[in-house]
Amino acid sequence: MNAIISASELATALAGPNPPVVLDVRWQLSVAKAAGEPPFDGRAAYASGHVPGAVFVDLDRELASAPGPDGRHPLPGTEQFGAAMRRAGVRSAVPVVVYDGGQGWAAARAWWLLRWTGHSDVQVLDGGLAAWDGPLETTVREPDAGDFTPSPGALELLDADGAGELARSGVLFDARAGERYRGEVEPIDRVGGHIPGAVSAPTTENVGPDGRFLPAAELRERFRALGAADDTHVGVYCGSGVSGAHEVLALAVAGIPAALYVGSWSEWSSDPSRPVAVGADPQ
């Protein structure tokens, strides 16, 4: 099954006899804003217009647990996540399509969590809401409760020790911007730099100007050039396990399975005993 779906394919599926559950996961990373600028409100954005039938899911409250030593977006508890998905109408035997405002990071986080917890049919709307050219609705949906019961472990998950080891034994991609990887800037976490041995692979380079993924063959060539050979064990991390999920999705489009280190740099860098590399060299 393709991990992504086009807007036209989604429109056809919604008009068919067995429409998918659609989740709206619009979200923005919380960073310092200009004076007087309100924080992004995904729920308000949803209420102002969304794909017909879509249900809003809050990334910070439903796709993550509270920030702490495990990072800024730790995994949600299994019961917490299952309850959120059932509230959203997710059913084990019904396809799910997830979208966000266009960047794709939040949608990929939902895609990864659903796949990791055992849902076999989940796709991300390629290009997000910006790619949707059909009608929008403003009705706040309260669907019938779903029946999805999470069973974690369907995808590979890395912890800090596993990520550090994989950076040496396989290939560990750092999905953040290059300047954060190099340690030139660090706007969020305790210290800049990267996990020693990790390879810089900004997730922004997996998509075109319209936010849609590059063709699978181009993505495959990109990752192979960065070290993801056919027999290589591949992992990904980012700042807090959100944009990294988008890179895992891009790798899936390319036909390359990859593990995700959800704690990512926000967990790794919180422990002063863990080594930090700076500069363009993976070291």
ABEGO torsion letter per residue (X at the ends): XBABBBAAAAAAAAABABBBBBBBABBBBBBBBBBGBBBBBAAAAAAAEBBBGBBBBBAAAAABBBBBAAEABBBBBAAAAAAAAAAAGBBAABBBBBBBAGAGAAAAAAAAAAAAAGBABBBBBBGEAAABABBBBABBBBBBBBABBBBBGABBBBBAAAAAAAAAABBBBBABBAAAAAGABBAABABBEBBBGBBBBBAAAABBAAGBBBBAAAAAAAAAAAGBBAABBBBBBBAAGAAAAAAAAAAAAAGBBBBBBAAEAAAAAABAABBBBBEABAX
